[in-house]
Amino acid sequence: MINLEIPKKFKPLATQANQVATEVFRPISRKYDEAEHAYPKELDMLASLIDGMNEGSDIGGAGAAGVRREKSDDGENRNGSNLSTVLGIIELCWGDVGLLLSMPRQGLGNSAIASVATEEQLERYGGKWAAMAITEPEAGSDSAAIRTAAELDGDEYVLNGEKIFVTSGDRADLIVVWASLDRSKGRAAIKSFIVERDNPGLKLDRLEHKLGIRASDTANFTLQDCRVPKEALLGSPEIDTKAGFGGAMQTFDNTRPLVAAMAVGVTRAALEETRECLEEAGVTIDYDVPALSQQAAAARYLEMESDYEAAHLLTLQAAWMADNGKPNSLQASMAKAKAGRTCVDVTLGCVELCGSVGYTENRLLEKWARDAKILDIFEGTQQIQLLIVARQLLGKSSSELR
Ligand SMILES: Cc1cc2nc3c(=O)[nH]c(=O)nc-3n(C[C@H](O)[C@H](O)[C@H](O)COP(=O)(O)OP(=O)(O)OC[C@H]3O[C@@H](n4cnc5c(N)ncnc54)[C@H](O)[C@@H]3O)c2cc1C
């Protein structure tokens, strides 16, 4: 077991996030798992509290809106907003990942805005809750295949298309919509646009029923002649075919470590609960004795815990690199792949180790096993992360290895 010390300046934030997870999230975790589509109103007050924490802090915050990509590298190693956000998310998801995803103003759209918005856009949209709409019926893993079109008409863009599986889509104030300025120009023409939730051109089609993260709403939309001001385009309107997909994809370097952090938090929750169950059953885990010389359950626990440690370290590394202006696409995908898979394997492994106690609703273990799967799907599936890692390690382009 590795005991990593949290940098001193982040300790209060991690402690507060853990308190929120313990005192607010855990007690209502089952309630909102059962009451799918009901808004967890307890989060309103909490969100204001987190806003306050973020405002009073120069290191970012506990939620997804805190991330920033540092522009310069002055040679000093920094533990900045990406790392603090990751640490906060781990604690909050130890409490409940569905509730974290439902936190006002902490959506993945907020990370996109924080990562690439201009100062004017940050000013205009900064305090709002933003969801992220990339996926379409014909474009999931292959996000370059999106069909939603954005056409310039005077001082406005007109968006037309369909977006599915938008996390917090119904509850957020804003939706960051990926659309193409010109489909004939391929990936480079894909830009993100900020659409106000009450825009009359944005029609909610339905909310999904899901296996896990039931506290979080997942919405499907149609965009029909949806008009947004020119200034709603995030980043540059230029179609730079040399830069390719870089602009839009850059967001993922910041958001993938956050999803990895969610997985790390859920994994830790399951491991801690399982350790308690094992201890109650008389199984002790001994770090001074080789795993295979211990009881089978203890050995299995140690194996799962080592996977958790690897996922945890990769996640911290990816966030730390972002804080230090270092290209982290490879590490962000490695962290997301390892943490997503580990979360699925470990939560199911914990249900297995605890037997009927793990499978029934008396404890949260079965819920965490259900919640885990999405963390290995959204923000790029397991297979897609491995593909990105392979491309980077082998120096292949997306057309050479797909
Ligand atoms: C609860 C939930 C919330 C979501 N939230 C959001 C959100 O907020 N915003 C958003 O834009 N999207 C969101 N999504 C969508 C999510 O990002 C996509 O489901 C995901 O990207 C996969 O796309 P797909 O479902 O179309 O699967 P597909 O792309 O059709 O993939 C199906 C399977 O094939 C595999 N596969 C695909 N291509 C390859 C390849 N080249 N090599 C090997 N295997 C491959 C995949 O890994 C997967 O296992 C959400 C989805 C869910 C279920």
The ligand as an ORCA input file, in Angstrom:
! r2SCAN-3c Opt
* xyz 0 1
  C     -25.010      7.683    -18.934
  C     -24.292      8.276    -20.095
  C     -23.881      9.587    -20.028
  C     -23.236     10.171    -21.118
  N     -22.902     11.502    -21.066
  C     -22.453     12.101    -22.191
  C     -22.277     13.517    -22.235
  O     -22.469     14.231    -21.238
  N     -21.933     14.079    -23.411
  C     -21.709     13.339    -24.534
  O     -21.404     13.918    -25.565
  N     -21.830     11.992    -24.520
  C     -22.196     11.367    -23.376
  N     -22.367     10.007    -23.361
  C     -22.079      9.240    -24.555
  C     -20.787      8.450    -24.444
  O     -19.692      9.308    -24.473
  C     -20.798      7.430    -25.586
  O     -21.767      6.452    -25.242
  C     -19.459      6.795    -25.808
  O     -18.576      7.726    -26.363
  C     -19.530      5.581    -26.729
  O     -20.249      5.853    -27.871
  P     -21.429      4.854    -28.344
  O     -22.294      4.621    -27.181
  O     -22.012      5.399    -29.582
  O     -20.693      3.494    -28.655
  P     -19.940      3.095    -30.002
  O     -19.001      4.162    -30.438
  O     -20.946      2.638    -30.989
  O     -19.079      1.864    -29.490
  C     -19.654      0.588    -29.188
  C     -18.512     -0.332    -28.754
  O     -17.534     -0.442    -29.813
  C     -16.252     -0.073    -29.333
  N     -15.501      0.622    -30.394
  C     -15.904      1.688    -31.120
  N     -14.943      2.056    -31.991
  C     -13.910      1.212    -31.779
  C     -12.596      1.077    -32.371
  N     -12.177      1.902    -33.326
  N     -11.795      0.094    -31.917
  C     -12.214     -0.752    -30.937
  N     -13.453     -0.691    -30.352
  C     -14.256      0.291    -30.772
  C     -16.514      0.858    -28.162
  O     -15.426      0.908    -27.278
  C     -17.739      0.210    -27.544
  O     -17.354     -0.853    -26.726
  C     -22.964      9.397    -22.270
  C     -23.360      8.055    -22.312
  C     -24.014      7.500    -21.258
  C     -24.452      6.067    -21.351
*
